Amino acid sequence: MTMIHRWLFALLFVCACASDGAPPAQPVAAETVRKTADDRLVEPPPGWVGVLLPAGATDVAPTVEGKIDRIQVAVGQSVEKGTALATFDPAAAREALAMAKAELKAAQGAVAEASAMARHARRRLATEKKLYARGITAADEVSAANADRQKAGGAAASAAGQVAAARARIQQLERQLTETSLAAPFAGRVALVYRENGSLAGPSHPVVRLIDTSKAYVRFAVPQTEAPTIAVGHSVDVVVDGLPRPLRAHVRHLAPEVDAATGLVFLEAEIVATDAKLVTPQSPAWVRRPAAG
């Protein structure tokens, strides 16, 4: 509505009152009419624009590889610290453990055989050296005996390595049998479920992504002119669609400079612990000064 239209509207209103026999109204200034209409049609913003952030998030994975028997949680579910996120099938681990123990015995046998060959090679080399010193044998025999000794020593070292690997594998599988359940490392909310029942999980293959709900923050921006009126420790209200009441937060950080691209100053406030679990990360919010009283 243009200013002329608003002025005509005011004149029509005055004429209507006069035709009903009412006392003629005092003329109303056009600027007053415009201001009144603007006040009715344009509502002030509820606060500064912000976004909700979690205290942190982590991908939860077992320390050893195993086959998932059952996923115990769903996306969006809240869990407490220690809650079972998934359980693992121990049958595969038991079978692998039996095989690893058999491999250990075979490696131990190889170590014994290689050690015996190494001892024999050392004795032969010592004998060939004595015979060579007396001129009974040739230098080539000494060289051949030395090569056999080195070969036997390498075989013994390789067998010893196989024993160490088999023992490490056994320890891993025994630990896997005790870790048949993957527990939540902290209280939070499940953001993603990466695996399905029957799939493999391990240190590089996490099961779920868990958001920490013990704390929550709101990041918001204020005009440069208003920034000096806010300080660390000040309280603010955080208005979120869908929540029946504002969340209370306390400012913990102010940017030391104005953002050149927007001309705004960015701040961060920590939401009080009792309200932290109500926060849905990445949700938009309005931040405002607390209501009086």
SEVOGU-590269 format. One line per 2 residues: their letters; for each residue x, y, z of C-alpha. Coordinates in nm, 4 decimals, padded with zeros to 6 digits, m for minus. Layout:
BEGIN
a) X,Y,Z | ...
END
This chain:
BEGIN
mt) 00.0000,00.0000,00.0000 | 00.1539,00.3333,m00.1048
mi) 00.1477,00.6479,00.1043 | m00.1243,00.7975,m00.1158
hr) m00.3442,00.4936,m00.0669 | m00.2909,00.5076,00.3101
wl) m00.3858,00.8751,00.3106 | m00.7010,00.8060,00.1098
fa) m00.7864,00.5224,00.3466 | m00.7623,00.7659,00.6401
ll) m00.9836,01.0208,00.4656 | m01.2478,00.7568,00.3868
fv) m01.2451,00.6497,00.7488 | m01.3042,01.0070,00.8666
ca) m01.5884,01.0565,00.6178 | m01.7575,00.7359,00.7250
ca) m01.7545,00.8435,01.0869 | m01.9055,01.1828,00.9954
sd) m02.1883,01.0285,00.7920 | m02.2951,00.8187,01.0937
ga) m02.3534,01.1315,01.2952 | m02.0474,01.0883,01.5072
pp) m01.8362,01.3885,01.5956 | m01.5857,01.4600,01.3250
aq) m01.2500,01.2947,01.3988 | m00.9302,01.4887,01.4120
pv) m00.7172,01.4596,01.0990 | m00.4636,01.1776,01.1194
aa) m00.1183,01.2400,00.9842 | m00.0080,01.0162,00.7002
et) 00.3136,00.9255,00.8826 | 00.1099,00.8097,01.1834
vr) m00.1071,00.5904,00.9624 | 00.2019,00.4411,00.7946
kt) 00.3698,00.3719,01.1284 | 00.0579,00.2087,01.2722
ad) 00.0170,m00.0161,00.9683 | 00.3862,m00.1113,00.9711
dr) 00.3693,m00.1996,01.3397 | 00.0802,m00.4357,01.2683
lv) 00.2251,m00.6021,00.9593 | 00.5966,m00.6258,01.0353
ep) 00.6890,m00.8261,01.3462 | 01.0377,m00.7856,01.4872
pp) 01.2632,m01.0926,01.4633 | 01.2573,m01.3171,01.7723
gw) 01.6326,m01.2904,01.8195 | 01.9681,m01.3609,01.6604
vg) 02.0022,m01.6508,01.4188 | 02.1899,m01.9527,01.5570
vl) 02.2531,m02.3233,01.5092 | 02.2685,m02.5996,01.7699
lp) 02.5854,m02.8055,01.8032 | 02.6694,m03.1221,02.0023
ag) 02.9593,m03.1521,02.2438 | 03.1120,m03.4101,02.0113
at) 03.0546,m03.7229,01.8052 | 03.2507,m04.0427,01.7524
dv) 03.2379,m04.3586,01.5435 | 03.2132,m04.6553,01.7794
ap) 03.3974,m04.9693,01.6652 | 03.5099,m05.2932,01.8326
tv) 03.8793,m05.3368,01.9126 | 03.8912,m05.6674,01.7226
eg) 03.7194,m05.7816,01.4055 | 03.4048,m05.9902,01.4428
ki) 03.0744,m06.0820,01.2845 | 02.7759,m05.8840,01.4118
dr) 02.5012,m06.1013,01.5512 | 02.2543,m05.8205,01.6176
iq) 02.2412,m05.4412,01.6075 | 02.0806,m05.3332,01.9343
va) 02.0028,m04.9664,01.8572 | 01.8367,m04.7517,01.5924
vg) 01.9031,m04.4060,01.4502 | 01.7799,m04.1328,01.6835
qs) 01.7766,m04.3565,01.9909 | 01.9159,m04.2150,02.3157
ve) 02.1538,m04.4410,02.5067 | 02.3315,m04.4295,02.8394
kg) 02.6991,m04.5020,02.8924 | 02.7542,m04.8793,02.8792
ta) 02.4396,m04.9530,02.6767 | 02.4913,m05.2429,02.4321
la) 02.5070,m05.1088,02.0778 | 02.5649,m05.4453,01.9073
tf) 02.6392,m05.8073,01.9945 | 02.8774,m06.0367,01.8080
dp) 02.8535,m06.4012,01.7049 | 03.1132,m06.5974,01.9097
aa) 03.0964,m06.9092,01.6894 | 03.3305,m06.7721,01.4236
ar) 03.5760,m06.6571,01.6880 | 03.5771,m07.0000,01.8540
ea) 03.6472,m07.1690,01.5209 | 03.9243,m06.9235,01.4403
la) 04.0707,m06.9723,01.7881 | 04.0914,m07.3478,01.7380
ma) 04.2690,m07.2955,01.4059 | 04.5093,m07.0449,01.5599
ka) 04.6015,m07.2929,01.8347 | 04.6696,m07.5590,01.5727
el) 04.8868,m07.3142,01.3818 | 05.0757,m07.2404,01.7025
ka) 05.1555,m07.6071,01.7550 | 05.2743,m07.6388,01.3951
aq) 05.4917,m07.3301,01.4329 | 05.6379,m07.4612,01.7573
ga) 05.7236,m07.7861,01.5790 | 05.8905,m07.5899,01.3015
va) 06.0914,m07.3998,01.5613 | 06.2135,m07.7244,01.7187
ea) 06.3129,m07.8679,01.3816 | 06.4847,m07.5465,01.2700
sa) 06.6707,m07.5218,01.6008 | 06.7997,m07.8780,01.5638
ma) 06.9159,m07.8044,01.2102 | 07.0862,m07.4865,01.3284
rh) 07.2752,m07.6751,01.6023 | 07.3841,m07.9414,01.3528
ar) 07.5002,m07.6728,01.1088 | 07.7053,m07.5005,01.3795
rr) 07.8746,m07.8277,01.4784 | 07.9499,m07.9128,01.1167
la) 08.0989,m07.5681,01.0578 | 08.3210,m07.6048,01.3641
te) 08.4376,m07.9468,01.2423 | 08.5108,m07.8235,00.8903
kk) 08.7151,m07.5371,01.0275 | 08.9302,m07.7787,01.2348
ly) 08.9809,m08.0084,00.9360 | 09.0733,m07.7149,00.7158
ar) 09.3279,m07.5984,00.9745 | 09.4930,m07.9419,00.9569
gi) 09.4847,m07.9378,00.5787 | 09.2452,m08.2295,00.5586
ta) 08.9536,m08.0498,00.3890 | 08.9212,m07.7756,00.1319
ad) 08.8128,m07.4188,00.1883 | 08.4995,m07.4831,m00.0178
ev) 08.3746,m07.7263,00.2475 | 08.4092,m07.4593,00.5116
sa) 08.2167,m07.2121,00.2961 | 07.9393,m07.4649,00.2328
an) 07.9127,m07.5432,00.6052 | 07.8927,m07.1720,00.6851
ad) 07.6149,m07.1238,00.4261 | 07.4187,m07.4139,00.5779
rq) 07.4565,m07.2592,00.9225 | 07.3196,m06.9249,00.7997
ka) 07.0315,m07.0962,00.6223 | 06.9401,m07.2950,00.9332
gg) 06.9567,m06.9795,01.1456 | 06.7183,m06.8009,00.9075
aa) 06.4754,m07.0913,00.9183 | 06.4806,m07.0876,01.2992
as) 06.4128,m06.7121,01.3094 | 06.1246,m06.7497,01.0616
aa) 05.9702,m07.0296,01.2666 | 06.0031,m06.8204,01.5833
gq) 05.8190,m06.5369,01.4068 | 05.5359,m06.7724,01.3148
va) 05.5069,m06.8754,01.6789 | 05.4853,m06.5091,01.7903
aa) 05.2201,m06.4326,01.5259 | 05.0140,m06.7375,01.6265
ra) 05.0265,m06.6382,01.9934 | 04.9197,m06.2813,01.9114
ri) 04.6313,m06.4157,01.7036 | 04.5232,m06.6390,01.9914
qq) 04.5267,m06.3462,02.2338 | 04.3202,m06.1411,01.9914
le) 04.0599,m06.4143,01.9482 | 04.0412,m06.4822,02.3208
rq) 03.9794,m06.1106,02.3770 | 03.7151,m06.1162,02.1056
lt) 03.5334,m06.3953,02.2859 | 03.5172,m06.1782,02.5978
et) 03.4013,m05.8734,02.3974 | 03.0807,m06.0162,02.2585
sl) 02.9019,m05.6855,02.3185 | 02.9917,m05.3366,02.1929
aa) 02.9042,m05.0797,02.4609 | 02.8414,m04.7056,02.4300
pf) 03.1478,m04.5171,02.5597 | 02.9312,m04.2264,02.6784
ag) 02.5697,m04.1166,02.7042 | 02.4368,m03.9863,02.3770
rv) 02.2149,m04.0298,02.0738 | 02.2686,m04.2619,01.7776
al) 02.3254,m04.0533,01.4634 | 02.4113,m04.3281,01.2134
vy) 02.4151,m04.7071,01.1974 | 02.6869,m04.8218,00.9579
re) 02.6494,m05.2014,00.9703 | 02.3782,m05.4639,00.9432
ng) 02.3155,m05.7931,01.1183 | 02.5583,m06.0530,00.9876
sl) 02.8174,m05.8058,00.8589 | 03.1751,m05.7736,00.9815
ag) 03.2920,m05.4952,01.2097 | 03.6355,m05.4081,01.3350
ps) 03.8702,m05.1245,01.4310 | 03.8464,m04.9775,01.0797
hp) 03.4789,m05.0698,01.0316 | 03.2691,m04.8898,01.2985
vv) 02.9192,m04.9958,01.3900 | 02.7470,m04.6689,01.4842
rl) 02.8109,m04.2962,01.5082 | 02.7244,m04.1647,01.8529
id) 02.6587,m03.7991,01.9414 | 02.7577,m03.6851,02.2890
ts) 02.4541,m03.5308,02.4597 | 02.6219,m03.4565,02.7916
ka) 02.6764,m03.1017,02.6646 | 02.5397,m02.8893,02.3822
yv) 02.6166,m02.5499,02.2370 | 02.4559,m02.2825,02.0242
rf) 02.6599,m02.0789,01.7787 | 02.5058,m01.7474,01.6755
av) 02.5918,m01.4088,01.5307 | 02.5043,m01.0560,01.6417
pq) 02.5460,m00.7192,01.4702 | 02.8690,m00.5378,01.5403
te) 02.6841,m00.2635,01.7275 | 02.5305,m00.5121,01.9735
ap) 02.8422,m00.7197,02.0403 | 02.9786,m00.4865,02.3134
ti) 02.6619,m00.5424,02.5190 | 02.7290,m00.9167,02.5483
av) 03.0071,m01.0699,02.7559 | 03.1306,m01.4140,02.8522
gh) 02.9058,m01.5518,03.1247 | 02.5940,m01.3673,03.0136
sv) 02.2773,m01.5752,02.9929 | 02.0719,m01.6070,02.6760
dv) 01.7520,m01.7861,02.5794 | 01.7565,m02.0284,02.2861
vv) 01.4251,m02.0642,02.1048 | 01.3847,m02.3842,01.9011
dg) 01.0824,m02.4815,01.6954 | 00.8987,m02.7746,01.8497
lp) 01.0166,m02.7156,02.2054 | 00.7614,m02.5820,02.4551
rp) 01.0033,m02.3428,02.6222 | 01.3321,m02.1655,02.5508
lr) 01.6578,m02.3342,02.6471 | 01.8876,m02.1455,02.8807
ah) 02.2527,m02.1005,02.7803 | 02.5581,m01.9099,02.8976
vr) 02.7962,m01.7331,02.6636 | 03.1402,m01.8942,02.6731
hl) 03.3171,m01.7483,02.3704 | 03.3133,m01.4322,02.1586
ap) 03.5034,m01.3923,01.8362 | 03.7800,m01.1335,01.8775
ev) 03.6965,m00.9621,01.5493 | 03.4119,m00.8846,01.3133
da) 03.3563,m01.1309,01.0302 | 03.4550,m00.9424,00.7149
at) 03.2069,m01.1234,00.4887 | 02.8956,m01.0635,00.7007
gl) 02.9828,m00.7743,00.9272 | 02.8691,m00.9839,01.2250
vf) 03.0372,m01.1058,01.5422 | 03.0103,m01.4784,01.6112
le) 02.9494,m01.6114,01.9618 | 02.9072,m01.9501,02.1235
ae) 02.7058,m02.0355,02.4331 | 02.6842,m02.3561,02.6328
iv) 02.3343,m02.4838,02.6982 | 02.2723,m02.5795,03.0605
at) 02.3106,m02.9505,03.1352 | 01.9428,m03.0074,03.2121
da) 01.8503,m02.8876,02.8628 | 02.1383,m03.0446,02.6679
kl) 01.9496,m03.3674,02.5928 | 01.6699,m03.1698,02.4254
vt) 01.9056,m03.0450,02.1551 | 01.8934,m03.1849,01.8025
pq) 02.2327,m03.1056,01.6450 | 02.2418,m02.8762,01.3424
sp) 01.8901,m02.7480,01.4154 | 01.8297,m02.3766,01.3561
aw) 01.7476,m02.1619,01.6560 | 01.6826,m01.8057,01.7658
vr) 01.8975,m01.6612,02.0435 | 01.7733,m01.3688,02.2497
rp) 01.8290,m01.1965,02.5790 | 01.6386,m01.3541,02.8693
aa) 01.2961,m01.2131,02.9389 | 01.2805,m00.9744,03.2326
g) 01.1901,m01.1427,03.5564
END
